[in-house]
Every structure is written in structure tokens, then in C-alpha cells.
Amino acid sequence: MTAKIIDGKLISSQIKEELKKEISELKEKGIIPGLAVVIVGEDPASKVYVGQKEKSCAALGIYSEKHAFPESTSQEELINLVRKLSANPKINGILVQLPLPKHLDEGEVLLEIPPEKDIFPALLTASRNCL
């Protein structure tokens, strides 16, 4: 079996160009894609990841909202936010940044995201298409 070298920067660039085209076509139809990102606590890696998502959305022309909460946020507060975002027609995708603080039940929170607004199935499909 021979190894296959993958050029990550090239693939990323190709995906971004495809996304720009798709987003432009949606905007021509009056649809502006929207992403809500939820982060709880001060995990440095999570903050970097969320910052990268904000930059990517801006570069691609995607509407984005960041919802940052302190580590002391309750399960009820977090679930209420996810429900509110789920009902918001401006939001097409919801990302709850993991890990959540230990006192929060990640599974319960993630189950509140409706399948049509859960970004992870879309990411899995996109990554499979790159292989």
C-alpha cells in the first residue's frame, strides 16, 4: 500500500471556494446562512477554536453569533439558550463548544440541538467527500 500525501492547505482552499459559491447562491435567493457558537468557561484551546470559527464566518459571508458564558453557568441556562437558538430563523447551525465544564451534562445539551441545526453531521459529510 502506498502512502498518499494530502495537501491540507489546498483542500481547505478548495472547500472555502466551494462554500463561497454556495453562500453567494443562497444570498441571491435571500437566504443568509447563520451560525451560533456557544462557549462556556475559559478553556484556552476552545477560545482559539471559537475565534477561528468567527473569522471563517466573516471571510465566507456567514452571519454568526457568539454566546460566551462563565464556567458557573447552569444546565438550565445553557439548555434555555440552545432552545432559543433552535427557534431563531436567522440561525441555521448551532455549535456548542466542547468540553463543557464538568458540572454540565454535554449529552443532554447536545440532544437539545435539532438535527437540522446540528453542524456535526454536515461536517462529517464534508470530510468524507474530501477522501
KETOR-181816 format. One record per atom (N, C-alpha, C): residue number from 0; residue in one letter; x, y negated, z. Coordinates in steps of 0.2 Angstrom, whole numbers. Example, Ala and Ser with C-alpha at 12.3 -4.5 7.8 and 13.67 -1.06 7.14 Angstrom:
<pts>
     k   r      c1      c2      c3
     0   a      66      28      39
     0   a      62      22      39
     0   a      66      16      39
     1   s      64      11      35
     1   s      68       5      36
     1   s      64       0      39
</pts>
This chain:
<pts>
     k   r      c1      c2      c3
     0   m       4       6       0
     0   m       0       0       0
     0   m       4      -6       0
     1   t       3     -11      -5
     1   t       7     -17      -5
     1   t       4     -22      -1
     2   a       8     -26       2
     2   a       5     -32       6
     2   a       3     -38       1
     3   k      -2     -41       3
     3   k      -5     -47      -1
     3   k      -4     -53       3
     4   i       0     -58       0
     4   i       1     -64       3
     4   i      -5     -69       2
     5   i      -8     -71       7
     5   i     -13     -76       7
     5   i     -11     -83       8
     6   d     -13     -87       3
     6   d     -11     -94       4
     6   d     -17     -98       8
     7   g     -16     -98      14
     7   g     -22    -101      18
     7   g     -24    -108      16
     8   k     -19    -112      15
     8   k     -20    -119      13
     8   k     -24    -120       7
     9   l     -22    -116       2
     9   l     -25    -116      -5
     9   l     -32    -113      -4
    10   i     -33    -108       0
    10   i     -40    -105       1
    10   i     -44    -111       5
    11   s     -42    -114      10
    11   s     -45    -119      13
    11   s     -47    -125       9
    12   s     -43    -127       4
    12   s     -44    -132       0
    12   s     -49    -130      -5
    13   q     -49    -124      -8
    13   q     -54    -122     -12
    13   q     -61    -122      -9
    14   i     -62    -119      -3
    14   i     -68    -119       1
    14   i     -70    -126       2
    15   k     -66    -131       4
    15   k     -68    -138       5
    15   k     -71    -141      -1
    16   e     -68    -140      -7
    16   e     -70    -142     -13
    16   e     -77    -139     -15
    17   e     -78    -133     -14
    17   e     -85    -130     -15
    17   e     -90    -133     -10
    18   l     -88    -134      -4
    18   l     -93    -137       1
    18   l     -95    -144      -1
    19   k     -90    -148      -3
    19   k     -91    -155      -5
    19   k     -96    -155     -11
    20   k     -95    -150     -16
    20   k    -100    -150     -21
    20   k    -107    -148     -19
    21   e    -108    -143     -15
    21   e    -114    -141     -12
    21   e    -117    -146      -8
    22   i    -113    -150      -4
    22   i    -116    -155       0
    22   i    -119    -161      -4
    23   s    -115    -162      -9
    23   s    -117    -168     -14
    23   s    -124    -166     -17
    24   e    -124    -160     -19
    24   e    -131    -157     -22
    24   e    -136    -158     -17
    25   l    -135    -156     -11
    25   l    -140    -156      -6
    25   l    -142    -164      -5
    26   k    -137    -168      -5
    26   k    -139    -175      -4
    26   k    -143    -178      -9
    27   e    -142    -176     -15
    27   e    -146    -178     -21
    27   e    -153    -176     -20
    28   k    -154    -171     -17
    28   k    -161    -169     -15
    28   k    -164    -172      -9
    29   g    -160    -176      -6
    29   g    -162    -180       0
    29   g    -161    -176       7
    30   i    -157    -171       6
    30   i    -155    -166      12
    30   i    -148    -168      14
    31   i    -147    -170      21
    31   i    -141    -172      23
    31   i    -139    -166      29
    32   p    -135    -162      27
    32   p    -133    -157      32
    32   p    -131    -160      39
    33   g    -133    -156      44
    33   g    -131    -159      51
    33   g    -129    -153      56
    34   l    -123    -155      59
    34   l    -121    -150      64
    34   l    -120    -153      71
    35   a    -123    -150      76
    35   a    -122    -152      83
    35   a    -117    -147      86
    36   v    -112    -150      90
    36   v    -107    -146      93
    36   v    -108    -148     101
    37   v    -108    -143     105
    37   v    -109    -143     112
    37   v    -103    -141     115
    38   i    -100    -145     120
    38   i     -94    -143     123
    38   i     -95    -144     131
    39   v     -93    -140     135
    39   v     -94    -140     142
    39   v     -88    -139     145
    40   g     -85    -144     149
    40   g     -79    -144     153
    40   g     -73    -147     149
    41   e     -67    -146     151
    41   e     -61    -150     149
    41   e     -56    -145     146
    42   d     -58    -139     143
    42   d     -53    -134     141
    42   d     -49    -138     135
    43   p     -43    -139     135
    43   p     -39    -142     130
    43   p     -40    -139     123
    44   a     -39    -133     123
    44   a     -40    -130     116
    44   a     -47    -131     113
    45   s     -52    -130     117
    45   s     -59    -132     115
    45   s     -60    -139     112
    46   k     -56    -144     116
    46   k     -57    -151     114
    46   k     -54    -152     107
    47   v     -48    -148     106
    47   v     -45    -149     100
    47   v     -49    -146      94
    48   y     -52    -140      95
    48   y     -56    -137      90
    48   y     -62    -141      89
    49   v     -65    -144      94
    49   v     -71    -148      93
    49   v     -69    -155      89
    50   g     -63    -157      90
    50   g     -61    -163      87
    50   g     -60    -162      79
    51   q     -57    -156      78
    51   q     -56    -154      71
    51   q     -63    -153      67
    52   k     -68    -150      71
    52   k     -74    -150      68
    52   k     -77    -157      66
    53   e     -76    -161      70
    53   e     -79    -168      69
    53   e     -75    -171      63
    54   k     -69    -170      62
    54   k     -65    -173      57
    54   k     -67    -170      50
    55   s     -68    -163      50
    55   s     -70    -159      45
    55   s     -77    -162      42
    56   c     -82    -163      47
    56   c     -89    -165      45
    56   c     -88    -172      42
    57   a     -84    -176      45
    57   a     -84    -183      42
    57   a     -81    -183      35
    58   a     -76    -179      34
    58   a     -72    -178      27
    58   a     -77    -175      22
    59   l     -82    -171      24
    59   l     -86    -167      20
    59   l     -93    -171      19
    60   g     -94    -176      23
    60   g    -100    -179      22
    60   g    -106    -176      26
    61   i    -104    -172      31
    61   i    -109    -169      35
    61   i    -111    -173      41
    62   y    -117    -174      43
    62   y    -119    -178      49
    62   y    -117    -173      55
    63   s    -114    -176      60
    63   s    -113    -172      66
    63   s    -114    -176      72
    64   e    -115    -172      77
    64   e    -116    -175      84
    64   e    -112    -170      89
    65   k    -109    -174      93
    65   k    -105    -170      99
    65   k    -109    -171     105
    66   h    -110    -166     109
    66   h    -113    -167     115
    66   h    -108    -164     121
    67   a    -105    -168     124
    67   a    -100    -166     129
    67   a    -103    -167     136
    68   f    -102    -161     140
    68   f    -105    -161     147
    68   f     -99    -159     152
    69   p    -100    -161     158
    69   p     -95    -159     163
    69   p     -95    -152     165
    70   e     -90    -149     168
    70   e     -90    -142     170
    70   e     -95    -141     174
    71   s     -98    -145     178
    71   s    -103    -144     183
    71   s    -110    -143     180
    72   t    -111    -144     173
    72   t    -117    -143     170
    72   t    -121    -137     172
    73   s    -127    -137     173
    73   s    -131    -131     175
    73   s    -133    -127     169
    74   q    -135    -121     170
    74   q    -138    -117     164
    74   q    -144    -120     162
    75   e    -148    -122     166
    75   e    -155    -126     164
    75   e    -153    -132     159
    76   e    -149    -136     161
    76   e    -147    -142     157
    76   e    -144    -140     150
    77   l    -140    -135     150
    77   l    -137    -133     144
    77   l    -143    -130     139
    78   i    -147    -125     142
    78   i    -152    -122     138
    78   i    -157    -127     136
    79   n    -159    -132     140
    79   n    -163    -138     138
    79   n    -160    -141     132
    80   l    -154    -143     132
    80   l    -151    -146     126
    80   l    -151    -142     120
    81   v    -149    -136     120
    81   v    -149    -131     114
    81   v    -157    -131     112
    82   r    -161    -131     116
    82   r    -168    -131     113
    82   r    -170    -137     110
    83   k    -168    -143     113
    83   k    -169    -149     110
    83   k    -166    -150     103
    84   l    -160    -147     102
    84   l    -156    -147      96
    84   l    -159    -143      91
    85   s    -162    -137      93
    85   s    -165    -132      89
    85   s    -171    -135      86
    86   a    -175    -140      89
    86   a    -181    -143      87
    86   a    -179    -149      83
    87   n    -173    -152      82
    87   n    -171    -158      79
    87   n    -171    -156      71
    88   p    -175    -159      67
    88   p    -174    -158      60
    88   p    -168    -160      57
    89   k    -164    -165      60
    89   k    -158    -168      57
    89   k    -152    -163      58
    90   i    -153    -158      63
    90   i    -148    -153      64
    90   i    -149    -146      61
    91   n    -145    -144      56
    91   n    -145    -138      53
    91   n    -141    -132      56
    92   g    -136    -134      60
    92   g    -132    -129      63
    92   g    -130    -131      70
    93   i    -129    -127      74
    93   i    -128    -128      81
    93   i    -122    -124      83
    94   l    -117    -127      86
    94   l    -111    -123      88
    94   l    -110    -125      96
    95   v    -110    -120     100
    95   v    -109    -120     107
    95   v    -102    -118     108
    96   q     -97    -122     110
    96   q     -90    -121     110
    96   q     -89    -116     116
    97   l     -86    -111     115
    97   l     -84    -106     120
    97   l     -76    -106     121
    98   p     -74    -104     127
    98   p     -78    -102     133
    98   p     -82    -107     136
    99   l     -87    -105     139
    99   l     -91    -109     144
    99   l     -88    -108     151
   100   p     -89    -113     155
   100   p     -87    -112     162
   100   p     -90    -105     165
   101   k     -87    -102     170
   101   k     -88     -96     172
   101   k     -95     -95     175
   102   h     -98    -101     178
   102   h    -105    -100     181
   102   h    -110    -101     176
   103   l    -109    -101     170
   103   l    -114    -101     164
   103   l    -114     -95     161
   104   d    -120     -93     159
   104   d    -121     -86     155
   104   d    -121     -88     148
   105   e    -115     -86     145
   105   e    -114     -88     137
   105   e    -119     -84     133
   106   g    -121     -78     135
   106   g    -125     -74     131
   106   g    -132     -77     131
   107   e    -134     -79     137
   107   e    -141     -82     137
   107   e    -141     -89     133
   108   v    -136     -93     134
   108   v    -136     -99     130
   108   v    -136     -98     122
   109   l    -132     -93     120
   109   l    -131     -92     113
   109   l    -138     -89     110
   110   l    -141     -85     114
   110   l    -148     -82     112
   110   l    -153     -88     111
   111   e    -152     -94     113
   111   e    -157     -99     113
   111   e    -156    -103     106
   112   i    -151    -101     102
   112   i    -150    -104      96
   112   i    -154    -100      91
   113   p    -158    -103      87
   113   p    -162     -99      82
   113   p    -157     -97      77
   114   p    -159     -91      74
   114   p    -154     -88      69
   114   p    -153     -93      63
   115   e    -158     -97      61
   115   e    -157    -101      55
   115   e    -153    -107      57
   116   k    -151    -108      63
   116   k    -147    -114      65
   116   k    -140    -111      68
   117   d    -139    -105      68
   117   d    -133    -102      71
   117   d    -128    -102      66
   118   i    -122    -105      67
   118   i    -117    -106      62
   118   i    -113    -100      61
   119   f    -113     -95      66
   119   f    -108     -90      65
   119   f    -110     -85      60
   120   p    -116     -83      59
   120   p    -117     -79      53
   120   p    -115     -82      46
   121   a    -116     -88      45
   121   a    -113     -92      39
   121   a    -106     -91      39
   122   l    -102     -92      44
   122   l     -95     -92      44
   122   l     -93     -85      43
   123   l     -96     -80      45
   123   l     -94     -73      44
   123   l     -95     -71      36
   124   t    -100     -74      33
   124   t    -102     -73      26
   124   t     -96     -76      22
   125   a     -95     -82      24
   125   a     -90     -86      20
   125   a     -83     -83      21
   126   s     -81     -80      27
   126   s     -74     -77      27
   126   s     -74     -70      23
   127   r     -80     -67      23
   127   r     -80     -61      19
   127   r     -79     -62      12
   128   n     -82     -68       9
   128   n     -81     -70       2
   128   n     -74     -71       0
   129   c     -70     -73       5
   129   c     -63     -75       4
   129   c     -59     -69       3
   130   l     -61     -63       5
   130   l     -56     -57       5
   130   l     -57     -54      -2
</pts>
